[in-house]
Amino acid sequence: MAKSYQKLRDKMSTQAQTTAHKKMLQMLAEIPLQDLRQAKHLSQERLAEILATKQANVSRMER
């Protein structure tokens, strides 16, 4: 049976956890906004509501 990520992470040293967290944040920062939005199954309209802006602004940010 596969181990959960939480159990594997708990076995990592604090330094390894910190390194993994920093790498995860870096990778997220490099993912285009459109890909993140689609992964969360959000429309541009819904994301605009969350960000208190207009759909056209979300469209511009994704370009």
C-alpha positions in Angstrom: 0.0 0.0 0.0 1.3 3.5 -0.9 2.3 5.8 2.0 0.6 9.1 2.3 2.6 12.2 1.6 1.9 13.5 5.1 3.6 10.4 6.6 6.6 10.7 4.3 6.9 14.4 5.1 6.8 13.7 8.8 9.8 11.5 8.5 11.8 14.2 6.7 14.2 16.4 8.7 13.2 20.0 9.4 15.8 21.2 6.9 14.5 18.9 4.2 10.9 20.0 4.8 12.0 23.6 4.6 13.9 23.0 1.4 10.9 21.1 -0.1 8.5 23.9 0.9 10.7 26.6 -0.8 11.0 24.5 -4.0 7.2 24.1 -4.0 6.6 27.8 -3.7 9.1 28.5 -6.5 7.4 26.0 -8.7 4.0 27.5 -8.0 5.3 31.0 -8.8 6.4 29.7 -12.3 3.0 28.2 -13.2 1.0 30.5 -15.5 -2.1 32.0 -13.9 -4.4 30.4 -16.5 -3.1 26.9 -15.6 -3.6 27.6 -11.8 -7.1 28.9 -12.5 -8.1 25.9 -14.6 -6.6 23.5 -12.1 -8.9 25.0 -9.5 -11.8 24.7 -12.0 -12.5 28.5 -11.8 -13.8 30.6 -14.6 -12.3 34.0 -15.3 -15.5 35.5 -14.0 -15.3 33.6 -10.7 -11.7 34.4 -10.2 -12.5 38.1 -10.9 -15.2 38.0 -8.2 -12.7 36.5 -5.7 -10.1 39.2 -6.6 -12.7 41.9 -6.6 -11.9 42.9 -10.1 -13.3 42.6 -13.6 -13.2 39.5 -15.9 -11.3 41.6 -18.5 -8.5 42.3 -16.0 -8.1 38.5 -15.3 -8.0 38.0 -19.1 -5.2 40.6 -19.4 -3.2 39.0 -16.5 -3.3 35.6 -18.2 -1.7 36.9 -21.4 
